[in-house]
Amino acid sequence: MKGELGEAERLLHRALHLAHQADNRRAIIYTYSMMANVAFMQGQLDNLRCVSWQDDNAILEMSLKLASIYAAQKQHKLALAGYEFCILTLEEKIAKQKDLPEDVLPAEEKANTRLLLGMSLDSYARYLLDINQLSVAQKMYEKALQISNDVQGETHPQTVVLMNDLATVLDAQGHYDEAYSHVKRAAELAKVTQHPEEHMVLNNLAAILMHRTPKQADERAGEHLVLGEQSRSKTRMEKSVLEARRALPAALL
């Protein structure tokens, strides 16, 4: 296996040289994505992060697709490594680009990089949800939602989807009130914007309402139990006082 991967890496370096000679950008990007695949399989992520092309958005998008494939195949180690590579590299890139003037780097390119980070966070969150890492998935969804809201606006279809997804992971953790707040807003926006997935948002809203109702019923029942106990205690006290008064000699009353 190791020898085969080494041979694959050697062939890809040769292919990359030929692609550069032909000045074929599509071939270069595809070859780099294949090299990223081999690096993942060899566990050479540190080497992968050091090469000069690693923060090219097209390469990172390819790497994200590879991580998603590994996630679908239940190759957890490779999936986690791939998502980590994409997210950390994009975060570093955004930090470097933050103060660059628009004549050096257009605002649209900065926005595209942030959106790619949002896409990576979203994909990673869905994977974490699938493997029941709910609290971490929640953090990823929150970050992705913030990016989509900042760059594309609250009414953008992707923002609505992320809002709904965040509600789902909150609901799965039993945070019903917070989940309801997010899904209710998502449903309002889906209706106003005629979102193509409005039916899914409404289904989620209905499910969260169903989960939320028993909690509220339990809380109301608890309140009633407390009030009932207080009432019974008061009645017992009044009864004891009355019995004590009856036991006293008439001269003392």
Backbone bond lengths (Angstrom), bond angles and torsions (degrees), N, CA, C in turn:
res aa  C-N    CA-C-N  psi(-1)  N-CA   C-N-CA  omega(-1)  CA-C   N-CA-C  phi
1 M - - - 1.478 - - 1.530 110.78 -
2 K 1.381 115.29 -48.77 1.457 119.55 -179.43 1.517 111.40 -62.45
3 G 1.350 116.43 -40.73 1.464 119.72 179.50 1.515 112.18 -65.72
4 E 1.332 116.27 -36.88 1.465 120.41 179.33 1.530 111.02 -66.88
5 L 1.331 116.37 -39.92 1.465 119.38 177.97 1.524 111.19 -66.99
6 G 1.329 115.81 -36.82 1.465 119.30 176.97 1.520 111.60 -63.58
7 E 1.320 116.26 -40.63 1.467 120.64 177.76 1.517 110.41 -67.01
8 A 1.348 116.81 -39.76 1.473 120.31 177.03 1.521 110.47 -61.24
9 E 1.328 116.67 -41.67 1.471 120.31 179.09 1.529 110.79 -63.27
10 R 1.332 117.22 -41.64 1.469 121.23 179.28 1.528 110.74 -61.98
11 L 1.335 117.13 -42.90 1.455 121.41 179.71 1.532 111.40 -65.69
12 L 1.321 115.60 -37.84 1.468 119.12 -179.44 1.524 111.69 -68.84
13 H 1.323 117.40 -35.95 1.469 119.69 175.48 1.530 110.34 -62.85
14 R 1.308 115.91 -38.82 1.472 120.39 176.65 1.529 110.25 -65.60
15 A 1.334 116.44 -44.33 1.466 120.91 178.34 1.523 111.14 -61.78
16 L 1.325 116.25 -38.84 1.462 120.37 179.66 1.525 110.97 -65.20
17 H 1.320 116.34 -40.86 1.466 120.81 177.71 1.536 110.42 -59.60
18 L 1.332 116.37 -44.41 1.462 120.58 179.69 1.531 111.08 -66.48
19 A 1.331 116.81 -38.58 1.470 120.57 179.48 1.522 110.94 -64.32
20 H 1.337 116.12 -39.53 1.470 119.85 177.28 1.530 110.96 -66.89
21 Q 1.307 115.79 -39.50 1.469 119.40 178.07 1.523 111.18 -60.90
22 A 1.314 116.72 -37.80 1.467 121.56 179.98 1.523 111.82 -83.55
23 D 1.321 116.58 -5.95 1.467 122.28 -177.42 1.536 110.39 53.38
24 N 1.318 115.89 42.99 1.462 123.02 -178.05 1.539 108.65 -100.78
25 R 1.333 116.16 97.81 1.466 120.01 -174.35 1.525 111.94 -62.29
26 R 1.321 117.69 -40.59 1.462 119.99 -179.17 1.524 110.40 -62.19
27 A 1.332 116.19 -40.65 1.471 120.00 178.74 1.525 110.81 -67.63
28 I 1.333 115.90 -37.34 1.467 120.12 178.77 1.527 110.14 -62.94
29 I 1.340 116.03 -47.67 1.465 120.41 -178.79 1.528 110.94 -62.70
30 Y 1.332 115.68 -43.46 1.460 119.06 -179.45 1.525 110.71 -63.70
31 T 1.321 116.86 -41.43 1.466 120.08 -179.21 1.522 110.90 -66.51
32 Y 1.327 116.35 -41.38 1.463 119.12 176.63 1.532 111.47 -61.24
33 S 1.328 116.80 -38.61 1.463 119.50 178.90 1.527 110.75 -64.65
34 M 1.330 116.04 -37.47 1.462 120.04 176.24 1.528 110.78 -66.48
35 M 1.328 115.60 -38.76 1.467 119.58 177.46 1.533 110.51 -64.89
36 A 1.334 115.80 -37.46 1.459 119.70 176.69 1.524 110.17 -62.62
37 N 1.339 115.74 -40.12 1.456 120.76 178.34 1.529 110.76 -60.10
38 V 1.327 116.57 -46.32 1.464 121.03 179.65 1.533 110.16 -63.83
39 A 1.351 115.91 -40.67 1.466 119.67 179.70 1.523 110.97 -62.62
40 F 1.334 116.31 -42.15 1.468 120.09 175.99 1.526 110.21 -57.18
41 M 1.335 116.44 -47.90 1.455 121.31 -175.82 1.522 111.88 -66.73
42 Q 1.329 116.50 -27.99 1.465 120.71 178.96 1.518 112.35 -89.54
43 G 1.342 116.32 -6.94 1.462 119.90 -178.05 1.501 112.67 71.71
44 Q 1.337 118.02 30.28 1.464 122.27 -176.97 1.531 111.44 -103.34
45 L 1.309 116.49 45.88 1.467 119.62 -176.71 1.523 112.34 -64.96
46 D 1.333 117.99 -33.74 1.467 119.90 179.23 1.520 110.60 -63.16
47 N 1.332 116.49 -41.55 1.467 120.20 176.85 1.517 110.50 -65.36
48 L 1.312 116.42 -39.24 1.460 121.60 -178.58 1.516 111.40 -61.74
49 R 1.353 117.29 -38.10 1.457 121.49 -176.74 1.526 111.90 -74.98
50 C 1.325 117.87 -14.22 1.464 120.14 -175.55 1.529 113.22 -90.60
51 V 1.315 118.64 -16.64 1.453 119.79 -174.83 1.520 110.73 -77.00
52 S 1.323 116.45 154.63 1.464 122.14 -168.78 1.521 113.36 -69.02
53 W 1.332 118.11 -23.86 1.462 120.09 -175.20 1.515 113.18 -89.88
54 Q 1.363 117.40 -2.80 1.450 119.71 -167.78 1.521 114.25 -65.18
55 D 1.361 119.52 -20.52 1.462 118.97 -178.73 1.525 112.82 -101.43
56 D 1.326 117.58 14.18 1.458 121.13 172.62 1.530 107.87 -69.47
57 N 1.338 116.27 127.97 1.467 119.36 -175.14 1.527 112.75 -58.71
58 A 1.324 116.48 -37.41 1.467 119.56 179.90 1.527 110.71 -63.64
59 I 1.327 116.76 -39.66 1.466 121.10 178.04 1.522 110.23 -66.98
60 L 1.333 115.21 -43.34 1.464 119.33 -179.38 1.525 111.40 -64.65
61 E 1.324 116.73 -35.71 1.461 119.88 177.53 1.524 110.26 -65.36
62 M 1.323 115.74 -40.88 1.469 119.63 176.24 1.531 110.53 -62.75
63 S 1.330 116.18 -41.72 1.462 120.64 179.91 1.526 110.60 -63.66
64 L 1.328 116.12 -37.17 1.464 120.71 177.51 1.530 110.48 -63.38
65 K 1.324 116.10 -41.30 1.464 120.06 178.08 1.528 110.97 -62.50
66 L 1.330 115.82 -39.84 1.459 119.80 178.22 1.525 110.72 -63.99
67 A 1.337 116.60 -42.49 1.469 120.49 178.27 1.525 110.46 -61.27
68 S 1.325 116.21 -39.40 1.465 121.02 179.01 1.531 110.69 -65.14
69 I 1.326 116.45 -38.34 1.467 120.73 177.91 1.524 109.96 -64.46
70 Y 1.335 116.66 -45.16 1.459 120.05 178.12 1.527 111.23 -61.56
71 A 1.333 115.48 -38.23 1.470 119.53 178.20 1.530 110.43 -62.37
72 A 1.333 116.16 -44.27 1.468 120.88 179.51 1.526 111.73 -64.31
73 Q 1.335 116.24 -31.13 1.467 121.54 179.98 1.527 113.00 -86.29
74 K 1.348 116.67 2.09 1.472 122.55 -179.20 1.525 112.52 63.44
75 Q 1.326 116.46 26.33 1.468 120.46 174.01 1.529 106.78 -89.93
76 H 1.332 115.07 79.89 1.455 121.25 -166.17 1.526 113.52 -62.84
77 K 1.313 117.92 -41.76 1.463 120.46 -178.24 1.522 111.13 -61.23
78 L 1.326 116.02 -45.58 1.466 120.29 -179.68 1.525 111.25 -69.92
79 A 1.325 116.99 -37.68 1.470 120.46 178.85 1.520 110.63 -62.97
80 L 1.333 117.05 -48.27 1.468 120.87 -179.84 1.526 111.07 -62.47
81 A 1.326 116.73 -41.60 1.463 120.49 178.89 1.525 110.71 -63.41
82 G 1.325 116.41 -41.12 1.465 120.64 -179.81 1.520 112.35 -65.65
83 Y 1.324 117.12 -45.28 1.463 119.96 178.64 1.528 110.79 -64.07
84 E 1.322 115.86 -41.16 1.472 119.74 179.28 1.521 110.74 -61.53
85 F 1.324 116.17 -43.78 1.465 120.90 178.92 1.530 111.14 -58.76
86 C 1.317 116.61 -49.36 1.465 120.76 -178.19 1.526 111.73 -63.14
87 I 1.327 117.03 -48.70 1.464 121.08 -174.31 1.524 111.72 -67.85
88 L 1.325 117.20 -47.11 1.463 119.66 -178.88 1.523 111.60 -65.91
89 T 1.325 116.81 -40.27 1.468 120.29 179.51 1.528 110.71 -64.02
90 L 1.325 117.36 -43.19 1.463 121.25 179.47 1.526 111.17 -67.22
91 E 1.310 117.69 -39.64 1.467 120.14 177.96 1.525 110.98 -62.89
92 E 1.314 116.73 -41.09 1.464 120.73 176.92 1.528 111.02 -64.53
93 K 1.316 116.01 -41.94 1.466 120.77 -179.51 1.526 110.84 -63.59
94 I 1.319 117.29 -43.79 1.468 122.11 -179.85 1.527 110.49 -63.72
95 A 1.330 116.26 -40.20 1.467 120.20 178.83 1.528 110.78 -62.79
96 K 1.333 117.36 -39.58 1.466 121.41 178.74 1.525 111.76 -68.72
97 Q 1.344 116.82 -34.45 1.465 121.39 -175.72 1.528 113.35 -83.43
98 K 1.316 116.85 -13.21 1.461 121.77 -169.05 1.524 113.74 -52.45
99 D 1.323 117.10 -46.43 1.469 120.90 -173.86 1.531 113.63 -98.99
100 L 1.330 117.11 8.18 1.465 119.27 179.42 1.531 109.99 -72.59
101 P 1.349 118.42 131.98 1.473 120.32 178.61 1.523 111.38 -66.79
102 E 1.330 116.57 159.34 1.464 121.03 -174.36 1.519 112.44 -66.59
103 D 1.337 117.88 -26.33 1.469 119.01 178.32 1.531 111.66 -72.50
104 V 1.323 116.02 -16.96 1.461 120.59 176.00 1.526 110.33 -92.55
105 L 1.349 115.54 -44.22 1.459 120.75 179.77 1.528 108.32 -138.97
106 P 1.332 118.11 112.78 1.469 121.12 -177.84 1.534 112.11 -58.66
107 A 1.324 115.06 148.23 1.466 121.24 -179.99 1.529 111.03 -58.85
108 E 1.326 116.80 -34.58 1.464 120.53 -179.48 1.526 111.58 -62.58
109 E 1.332 116.55 -38.63 1.464 120.15 -179.93 1.530 110.41 -69.12
110 K 1.337 116.35 -38.99 1.463 120.07 176.04 1.533 110.32 -61.18
111 A 1.339 114.64 -43.95 1.468 120.17 -179.69 1.528 110.84 -62.83
112 N 1.327 116.99 -40.78 1.463 120.91 179.94 1.532 111.73 -62.11
113 T 1.325 115.20 -38.65 1.465 119.28 178.54 1.528 110.60 -66.60
114 R 1.326 117.01 -41.55 1.471 120.43 177.56 1.528 110.88 -63.86
115 L 1.319 116.42 -39.64 1.468 119.68 179.30 1.528 111.31 -66.87
116 L 1.333 116.83 -34.68 1.463 119.90 176.75 1.531 109.88 -66.38
117 L 1.331 116.35 -37.56 1.466 119.24 174.66 1.524 109.99 -63.21
118 G 1.326 116.28 -42.93 1.460 119.67 177.39 1.517 112.02 -59.90
119 M 1.323 116.60 -40.65 1.469 121.38 177.88 1.526 110.66 -63.53
120 S 1.328 116.30 -39.70 1.469 120.88 179.38 1.524 110.94 -66.47
121 L 1.325 116.37 -43.13 1.463 120.91 178.66 1.530 111.21 -63.35
122 D 1.327 115.76 -40.61 1.465 121.44 178.85 1.527 110.81 -62.59
123 S 1.331 116.28 -47.37 1.464 120.61 -179.36 1.528 110.66 -63.80
124 Y 1.318 115.81 -42.04 1.465 120.83 179.13 1.528 110.72 -64.42
125 A 1.337 116.52 -40.58 1.466 121.04 179.28 1.526 110.86 -62.10
126 R 1.337 117.15 -42.35 1.461 120.32 179.57 1.530 111.08 -62.96
127 Y 1.345 115.18 -38.62 1.470 119.56 177.14 1.529 110.58 -65.84
128 L 1.321 117.08 -43.94 1.466 121.16 179.54 1.522 111.32 -63.28
129 L 1.310 115.77 -37.92 1.469 120.09 176.77 1.529 110.25 -62.94
130 D 1.322 115.85 -39.87 1.466 121.55 -178.98 1.526 111.64 -65.27
131 I 1.354 117.30 -33.32 1.472 120.03 -179.68 1.532 111.02 -99.20
132 N 1.335 115.55 14.31 1.477 122.40 171.52 1.531 113.53 68.97
133 Q 1.330 116.91 28.30 1.467 120.94 173.01 1.533 107.41 -94.81
134 L 1.325 115.29 72.45 1.462 121.14 -164.85 1.527 113.71 -69.47
135 S 1.320 117.64 -43.17 1.465 119.29 -176.35 1.523 111.44 -66.90
136 V 1.334 116.91 -37.41 1.474 120.16 177.89 1.525 109.62 -71.06
137 A 1.331 116.71 -39.89 1.465 120.74 176.97 1.522 110.48 -58.90
138 Q 1.328 116.61 -40.15 1.468 120.70 178.44 1.531 110.89 -59.02
139 K 1.324 117.10 -44.66 1.472 121.12 -179.75 1.527 110.92 -62.84
140 M 1.330 116.42 -40.89 1.469 120.02 179.76 1.531 110.72 -65.51
141 Y 1.337 116.57 -42.21 1.462 120.38 178.44 1.531 111.00 -64.34
142 E 1.319 116.72 -39.49 1.466 120.01 179.70 1.520 110.83 -62.46
143 K 1.329 117.06 -42.43 1.470 121.21 178.80 1.530 110.87 -66.44
144 A 1.332 116.11 -44.31 1.472 120.24 -179.85 1.521 110.79 -62.78
145 L 1.335 116.79 -42.00 1.466 121.45 179.33 1.525 110.85 -63.44
146 Q 1.322 117.02 -41.59 1.466 120.74 179.48 1.517 111.17 -61.65
147 I 1.333 116.67 -42.61 1.473 121.15 179.43 1.520 110.55 -64.07
148 S 1.324 116.66 -47.69 1.469 120.51 -178.99 1.524 111.13 -62.31
149 N 1.315 116.04 -40.66 1.465 120.93 179.49 1.525 110.99 -65.66
150 D 1.337 116.74 -42.24 1.467 121.42 -178.80 1.522 112.29 -68.49
151 V 1.327 116.29 -43.21 1.467 120.78 -172.53 1.532 112.00 -87.82
152 Q 1.339 117.33 -40.26 1.463 120.29 -172.52 1.529 114.04 -109.33
153 G 1.321 116.72 -16.71 1.457 119.88 179.15 1.522 112.34 97.31
154 E 1.331 115.58 159.51 1.463 121.24 -174.99 1.520 112.84 -66.50
155 T 1.333 117.41 -29.81 1.464 120.19 -175.04 1.534 113.36 -87.55
156 H 1.332 117.63 -2.56 1.461 119.65 179.89 1.536 109.89 -65.66
157 P 1.324 118.00 140.76 1.481 120.73 -178.26 1.527 114.10 -52.65
158 Q 1.349 117.05 -39.78 1.463 119.43 -179.05 1.524 111.46 -67.74
159 T 1.334 116.85 -35.19 1.464 120.30 177.82 1.524 110.20 -62.94
160 V 1.320 116.38 -41.69 1.468 121.29 179.36 1.527 110.44 -63.78
161 V 1.326 116.98 -42.83 1.468 121.32 179.07 1.526 110.33 -61.67
162 L 1.332 116.68 -44.97 1.465 120.53 -179.24 1.525 111.74 -65.49
163 M 1.322 116.04 -36.96 1.462 120.89 177.20 1.535 109.74 -61.59
164 N 1.319 114.97 -42.72 1.463 120.72 178.69 1.525 111.37 -66.94
165 D 1.332 116.90 -40.60 1.462 121.04 179.60 1.531 111.15 -66.26
166 L 1.323 116.23 -39.31 1.465 119.77 177.39 1.533 110.06 -62.30
167 A 1.323 115.93 -40.54 1.462 120.17 176.97 1.532 110.86 -60.09
168 T 1.330 116.50 -38.74 1.467 120.99 -179.87 1.523 111.70 -61.66
169 V 1.340 116.76 -45.87 1.467 119.53 -177.16 1.527 110.77 -72.88
170 L 1.313 117.90 -30.43 1.466 120.72 174.88 1.530 110.25 -67.85
171 D 1.315 115.46 -41.99 1.466 121.48 177.90 1.528 110.81 -60.82
172 A 1.335 116.18 -41.68 1.465 121.13 -178.96 1.521 111.83 -64.10
173 Q 1.331 117.01 -23.71 1.475 121.53 178.78 1.526 112.75 -93.60
174 G 1.339 115.80 -0.24 1.456 119.20 179.60 1.514 114.12 86.01
175 H 1.352 117.02 10.56 1.471 120.94 178.20 1.534 108.21 -88.64
176 Y 1.317 116.42 68.30 1.458 121.31 -167.67 1.537 113.44 -67.61
177 D 1.308 117.71 -39.20 1.467 119.73 -178.33 1.531 111.23 -65.99
178 E 1.339 115.69 -44.56 1.462 120.08 178.72 1.529 110.40 -66.40
179 A 1.321 116.27 -40.09 1.468 120.60 177.72 1.526 110.17 -61.52
180 Y 1.321 115.92 -43.36 1.465 120.68 -179.98 1.532 110.90 -61.92
181 S 1.317 117.00 -41.13 1.465 120.94 179.91 1.533 111.36 -59.01
182 H 1.333 115.87 -43.81 1.476 120.27 -178.59 1.529 111.76 -72.11
183 V 1.333 116.77 -45.06 1.467 118.61 -176.05 1.530 110.78 -71.24
184 K 1.325 117.45 -31.67 1.463 120.55 177.24 1.521 110.02 -63.61
185 R 1.323 116.08 -43.40 1.473 119.83 178.08 1.529 110.47 -66.68
186 A 1.321 117.03 -39.60 1.467 120.60 177.96 1.526 110.61 -61.49
187 A 1.327 117.01 -40.99 1.471 121.29 179.44 1.527 110.90 -65.48
188 E 1.319 117.04 -40.17 1.467 120.72 177.96 1.520 110.95 -62.58
189 L 1.334 116.39 -44.84 1.467 120.85 -179.79 1.527 111.31 -69.01
190 A 1.332 116.72 -38.94 1.467 120.38 178.98 1.523 111.00 -61.36
191 K 1.328 116.15 -39.02 1.463 120.15 179.83 1.524 111.00 -67.97
192 V 1.331 116.53 -46.31 1.470 121.56 -177.39 1.529 111.13 -64.51
193 T 1.339 116.33 -39.54 1.469 120.86 -175.69 1.523 113.20 -92.16
194 Q 1.352 116.53 -0.05 1.477 121.17 -175.91 1.537 110.50 53.33
195 H 1.300 114.38 51.53 1.465 121.80 -177.41 1.532 109.79 -62.77
196 P 1.332 117.93 136.25 1.475 120.61 -178.48 1.530 113.34 -64.53
197 E 1.333 117.46 -19.00 1.462 120.42 -179.88 1.529 111.18 -110.68
198 E 1.335 116.21 28.31 1.463 120.04 179.58 1.530 111.35 -57.68
199 H 1.338 116.54 -37.57 1.464 119.65 -179.13 1.532 111.99 -60.76
200 M 1.339 116.87 -35.27 1.457 120.62 179.61 1.525 110.77 -70.28
201 V 1.339 115.50 -38.78 1.469 119.92 178.16 1.530 109.77 -63.91
202 L 1.343 116.31 -42.62 1.467 120.36 -180.00 1.520 111.21 -65.24
203 N 1.323 117.49 -39.09 1.470 120.94 176.07 1.529 110.63 -60.65
204 N 1.326 114.96 -42.48 1.466 119.56 179.62 1.523 111.05 -66.20
205 L 1.335 116.00 -40.29 1.461 120.93 177.91 1.530 110.21 -60.50
206 A 1.327 116.21 -44.77 1.464 120.52 179.57 1.527 110.95 -62.07
207 A 1.327 116.79 -43.26 1.468 120.89 -179.20 1.524 111.07 -63.41
208 I 1.329 115.93 -42.92 1.466 119.76 -178.84 1.521 110.93 -67.34
209 L 1.328 116.38 -36.83 1.466 119.75 175.71 1.530 110.84 -62.24
210 M 1.328 116.41 -39.70 1.460 120.98 179.13 1.529 110.92 -65.14
211 H 1.349 116.05 -38.71 1.465 119.71 179.15 1.526 111.34 -72.54
212 R 1.319 114.64 -32.46 1.465 120.72 -176.06 1.533 111.52 -74.75
213 T 1.319 117.39 -32.75 1.461 121.40 -175.12 1.523 113.15 -62.45
214 P 1.362 120.04 -47.45 1.473 118.70 178.12 1.524 112.65 -58.98
215 K 1.349 116.45 -36.18 1.468 119.50 179.81 1.518 110.18 -62.63
216 Q 1.348 115.26 -46.20 1.457 119.05 179.92 1.526 110.93 -65.50
217 A 1.334 116.11 -37.18 1.465 120.05 177.88 1.528 110.51 -64.02
218 D 1.337 116.24 -41.14 1.461 120.41 178.38 1.522 110.90 -63.91
219 E 1.359 115.41 -40.60 1.463 119.31 179.16 1.522 110.60 -64.01
220 R 1.352 116.04 -42.36 1.461 119.60 179.17 1.536 110.49 -65.63
221 A 1.345 115.37 -39.49 1.459 119.18 178.35 1.526 110.65 -63.15
222 G 1.335 115.62 -40.00 1.462 119.90 177.76 1.514 112.10 -62.30
223 E 1.329 114.90 -42.26 1.467 119.44 177.90 1.526 110.41 -62.00
224 H 1.348 116.47 -42.12 1.450 120.54 -179.78 1.526 111.11 -65.23
225 L 1.357 116.24 -37.70 1.456 119.70 178.04 1.519 111.49 -63.25
226 V 1.336 115.43 -43.00 1.473 120.47 179.21 1.523 110.39 -62.60
227 L 1.348 115.43 -47.90 1.461 119.58 179.90 1.527 111.16 -62.29
228 G 1.351 115.63 -40.08 1.454 120.17 179.20 1.515 111.86 -63.60
229 E 1.328 116.04 -42.71 1.456 120.75 179.35 1.526 111.16 -65.22
230 Q 1.362 114.96 -40.69 1.462 119.07 177.23 1.524 110.56 -61.54
231 S 1.338 115.84 -42.09 1.463 120.53 179.77 1.520 111.23 -64.42
232 R 1.370 115.81 -42.26 1.460 119.66 179.58 1.531 111.40 -65.95
233 S 1.341 115.90 -38.22 1.463 119.92 178.74 1.524 110.57 -63.72
234 K 1.331 114.74 -41.53 1.465 119.34 179.23 1.526 110.62 -63.44
235 T 1.345 115.43 -42.14 1.467 119.96 179.93 1.523 110.95 -63.56
236 R 1.356 116.34 -43.34 1.466 120.57 179.30 1.528 111.42 -62.20
237 M 1.353 115.11 -40.38 1.451 119.80 179.76 1.526 111.06 -64.49
238 E 1.329 115.37 -45.02 1.465 119.89 -179.90 1.537 110.47 -62.23
239 K 1.352 115.22 -39.50 1.466 120.04 179.34 1.530 110.85 -64.75
240 S 1.341 117.06 -40.89 1.460 120.94 -179.93 1.520 111.32 -64.84
241 V 1.316 115.63 -41.01 1.469 120.07 178.87 1.512 110.30 -63.15
242 L 1.352 115.36 -42.58 1.473 119.55 -179.85 1.518 111.04 -63.21
243 E 1.362 116.22 -42.60 1.460 119.60 -179.72 1.524 111.13 -66.46
244 A 1.316 116.24 -36.45 1.470 120.20 178.48 1.516 111.22 -65.47
245 R 1.312 115.02 -40.52 1.477 119.47 179.37 1.529 110.84 -63.99
246 R 1.340 115.24 -38.26 1.470 118.79 179.96 1.527 111.78 -66.94
247 A 1.341 115.46 -29.51 1.460 119.03 -177.63 1.536 113.18 -78.32
248 L 1.336 117.41 -16.10 1.451 121.15 -178.81 1.525 111.14 -74.23
249 P 1.329 117.60 146.85 1.468 120.33 175.03 1.503 110.27 -60.04
250 A 1.299 115.26 147.22 1.484 120.79 -176.80 1.512 111.33 -57.90
251 A 1.386 116.41 -32.37 1.467 119.24 -176.99 1.519 112.33 -66.19
252 L 1.345 116.56 -23.21 1.459 119.60 -177.74 1.526 113.07 -88.88
253 L 1.320 115.95 -8.93 1.464 119.06 -176.92 1.515 110.16 -87.72
